[in-house]
């Protein structure tokens, strides 16, 4: 892409203030061609930065994640970011191992029964309430965790420090040139207002997760809800092992859960995908399921004496962006790349791996804007196709 003259200011509008949008803003401001006087970058976020899954997900990352074309790049970038910005303290970044388990609902351990230490079962989990337990991937050499909210807001802070502007308002439409071949502007409504404003745009990055179809109705992405709770647990009592339960027990009270101990004296526990409630208009209107929260807590106390009687801190829900193209496997990855409209870039549909693949996505977006071609990864399999 030809670089602008000194008299030209290029307007870059990012729709969505989650991990993908904030990472895109961050890497745009780190690209060698970025000049704050020549490029004006705006994040347009409907409710608040990290208000959806980017603030409420578990925060697991891995070198072996899907899709493979992004995994190694994003693992390196997460490591680099944590090293540069003290991610351990700023957003709870730490290496860990992931344990894949199957629950045994007929386990007989009682509250006073000594825990068994059968490797790799962590000593804070009743081992006789597990049917199976195995390390996934290559352990701490390829698995890590972070706190999504602190990570996403940190990227936003670093981006604004280099000139990015954040507007809290809902994108309502994208305008195109008369021939429909290029973007022209983005219309939006300030939160709690009915007045429509317009942002001129040379580039539009559509990164609104499950809400992307609000401005691009042809994009095959919708939302899948996950409900979770947080308990207060001293980090000194629980090892840095993420414990994921994979088996479904039909006709039982048991919800399939994932346990994410965090270094901030909390544990995040989420249930499997819940299709009861369709995607609401915004993250402000997302509702949790109190009955499911109660059952998540019940299974947590069933699995570990260290989780019994702990203070409940949070009950919440969020929606993952899921690609709905018929026959497309979830492992295929997001819709990422240039569209048939000049200046319009799609970066959505990351499903379970949004936090994971956000830095790779952000770097790729920066290359598409400033170079017109991606050199850091082969994203040909992620081509978004005709979405306008």
N, C-alpha and C positions, 0 to 999 in steps of 0.2 A: 504494500500500500504506500502511495506517495505521501511523504510527510507534509503537513500544512505549512504554508508560508507564515511569516511572522504576523501578518495581518489577519490570519484565519484562526478562529477559535472553534474547535470541534466539541460538540456536546455529546456526552455519553450518559445514557440513562439506564440504570439497572433497576428492574422491577422485582422487588423482593429483598427484604432485609434479613434473610436467614443466613445459614452458613455458606450457601452457594453464592448469594448476592454479595455478602461481606467479603468473602474470599476473592471474588472477582474484583471488587473495588480495591482490595489490598494489593493484589498482584498487578493490576493495571498501574497503580502508583509506583510499583517497583520495576516496571519495564524500562529498559534503557532509553526508549523514545519518549517516555512520559515527561511532559513539561507542564507544570501547574498553570502557567500563563496561556498555554496553547490548547490544553485539554481540560474541560470542565466536566467532572464526574458527579452524578447525582444518584443516590440510592433512594428509591421511592418505595416506602414500606407502609403497608396499610394500618398496622396497629402499633407495634414496637419492635425494635431489633431483637431477634431471637424469640419472638413471641409464640412460635409454633414448635414443630419438632426440633428445631435447632436449639431450643432452650429446654426441651423436656425429654429428649431421647436418652438412651443409656450412655452413649459415648464410647463405643468399642471401635478400635481400629486394628487392622491387620495387614501384613505384607502379602497375604494370600487371598485377599478379599475379591469380590466381583466388582466390575469386570476385570479380567487380567490385564487388559490394555492400560488400565489406570493404576493398578495396585502397587507396583514397585515405585512408580513416580510419586504417588501420594504418600507412601510410607516414608520415603526420603524427605519429602517436603514437611511432613508432620515432625519428623526428627529435627530438621533444620529450624523450624519455627520454635519448637520447644527450647532448643539450645539458644537461639538468638534472643528470645523474650522471656526466659525463665518460666517456661510453661509448667514446670513442676509446681511452682508456687502460684503462678498466675491463673492457670486453668486446670490444675490437678493432673497434669500429664505424668504417667508412670508406666513402665513396662509391667506386664502381668501375664498370667497364663489363662487360657480359656479351657474350661472343663465341660465336655458334653456328657450329660447324664440322663438316665431314665429313672423316674420315681418309682418307689415301691410303697404303695399306699397301705400295705399291711405290715410295715415296719413296726417293731415292738419296743423300740427304745423308749424309756421314760425320762422324765425331767432330771432324775438323779442318776441315770445310767451313764457311766464313763464313756466318752466318745472313743471310738476306735480310730486309729491313724493308719488306715489302709491306703497306701499311695495309689493314685494321686488325690484321693478324697481329702479335702482340707479338714483340719481338726475341729472346725466350728460347725461342721455338718454331721448329722447322724449318718454314719456309713450304712447302717442296716435299713435306712429308708431310701437307699439308692439300689437299683437293679444293676446299673452299669455306670461307669465313670471313666472317661478317657480324655487325655489332653488332645486338643485339636491344633493342627499346624505344628509349628516348631517351638511352642512354649513362649517364654519371655523374649526369645530372639526374634519373634515375628508378630507379637501381640502387645497391645498397649491400650490404655484408656485415658479419657479426659472428661472434663465437665463441659458439656456442649454449650451451655449458656455463657460461661466465662470465656470459653474459647471464641465463640462467635462475637461477643461484645468486644473482646480484645482486638480481633481483626478489624472491627468497625472503628475502634479508637485509633488504631495505627493508620487506618486509611484516612480518617478525618484529619489526622495530624499532618497529612500531606495534601490537603486541599479538597477531599471528598465532602460533599454536602449531603446531609440526610434530611429528607422531607417525610413527615408522617402523614401520608395520604394514600388513598386507594386509586390505583390506575383504573381508568374506566374504558379507555380505548387507545389504539395506536393508529395514527394517521399516516398515509402513504402518499407518495408523489402521484401526480395525475395519471401517469402510466402504470402505477402500481408496482414499480420495480425497485423502489427504495423507501426507507422510512423517512418520515418528516417530523413527527412530533408525538408526544404522549400526553393524553388528557388525564387529569386526576382530580379527585375531590379530597380536600383536607378533612382529616378525621373530625367528626361531629359537625360537619358543614355540608351544605347542599350546593355550594358554589363550585363550578367546574373551572379548573385552571389548565394551562397548557405549557408543556416544556418542549422547546425545540430539540430535535434529536438527530444526530448524524449516525449514531449507533444506539440500538436498544438491545439490552441483554435481558431476555425473559427468564427470570429465575425465581418465580413465585411458587415453586413447589406444586402442591395439589390445586392451587388456585390459578395456575398459569392459564387455564382455559377461559378465565374471566376476560382476558384481553385477546386470547388466541383460541377461539372456540374449536378449531379443528385439531388442536393438540390432544392426542389420546392419553391424557393423564387424569387420574382422579385420586381421591384420598382413601387411605385405609387406617382406621383408628387403632391406637394402642393406649391402654389404660395403665397407669403406674402409681406407685406410692413411694414415699421416702420415710425411712425410720431413722431415729437417732441411735447410733451405735458407735462406741469408741473405736476408732480405727486400730488401736493397739490390740483389740480383741479379735479382729478378723483379718485374715491374710488377704493379700492382693490377688485373689483368685476369682475370676468371673465364673459363675456356675449357671449353665444354661440347661434347662430341662426340655427335652425334645418330644417325649412320648405323650400322646393324647390318651386320657383314660375315659372311655365313653360312659355316659350315665353316672358320672360321679360329681362331687362338689369341687374337684381339683381343676384349677386353671393352669395350663402350661405356663411356667414362669421363667424369667431370667433374673439372676441376682448380680448386681453390680456394686460391690463394696467400694467406697470412695475414700480418699485420704483426708476428707474434711469431717470425719466422724458421722458419716451418714451412709446409708445403703439405699440404692435405687432398685426397685423391684417392679418389673413390668410383666404384663400378661400378653398372651398371643393376640393376633389380629382379631378385632371385633368389628363385625359388619352390621351391627344393630342400627347405627345412626349414620345417615348420609352426611357428606361434607357440608358444614354450615358456611355462610357467606364470608366469615373471617375468623381469625384465631381468637378474637374476643368472645365469640359465641360458641366455642368448643365446650362441650359438657362432658364431665366424667360419669362413670357408672359406680354409684356408691356400693351397690351389692357386690360388684366385681372387686372393688377395692377391699371390701371386707373379706372376700375369699382369698385375695392375694395375701392379705395379712395372715389369714388362717394357715395357708400353706407355708408361709415363711416360718411361722412358729412351729409347724409340724416338722419342718426340715432342720431347724437349728435351735438349740436352747439359748444361743446368744441373741436370737431375735425375738425371744418371748418377753412380752410385757414392755416392749420398747415404746418410747414416745412417737406417736404418729406426727410427722411434720407436714407432709404434702399428700393430697389426693388430686390426680390430674389426668389429662388425656391429651393426645396430639394426633395429627394425621400425617402419615407418610405419603409422599407422591409416588403413585404406582402407575406404570405404563400399561395401558389397556389394549394395545394392539393384539388382535386375535392370533394365537399361536406363538406369541413372543414369550420366551422364557424369562423369568425374573433375573436370572444370572446374566442376561445379555447386557444389562447396564442401562444408563440413562439415555435421554435424547440430548445429544451434545454436538454443536457445530453450527456452521453457517447454514442459513436457510436460502430459499430461492429468491428472497427479497434482500437487496443490498443493504447492509447495515443491521440486519436483524439476526441475532444470535440466540439460539435456544440452549438452555442449560437447566434441564428439569427431569423429573422421573427417576431420581436416584434411589428410591425405595429405602431399604434398610441401611444403605451405605452412603447417606447424604453427608454426615459428619466426616466419615471415612474419606470420601472422595472429593471433599470440598477444596482442598488446596490444589490438587491436580486440575480440577475443573477451573479454578480461578486462574491458574497459570495458562491453561489452554485458551481461556477467554482473552487474556491479555495478548497472547500471540495472534489470535484471530483479528483483534482490533488493530494492533500496531504493525503486524507483519503480513496479515492476510493468509497465513499458512501456519499449521501446527508443526513444530519441530520436536517437541518434548515427548510426544506419544503418537501412536497410530490410532486415530479415533474413527477410521473409516467405517467400522461396524456400528458406530453410534449416530450415524447420519440421521438428522431429524426429518429429512424429506420435505414435502410440501405441507406447510402448516398454516398458510395464510389463505 
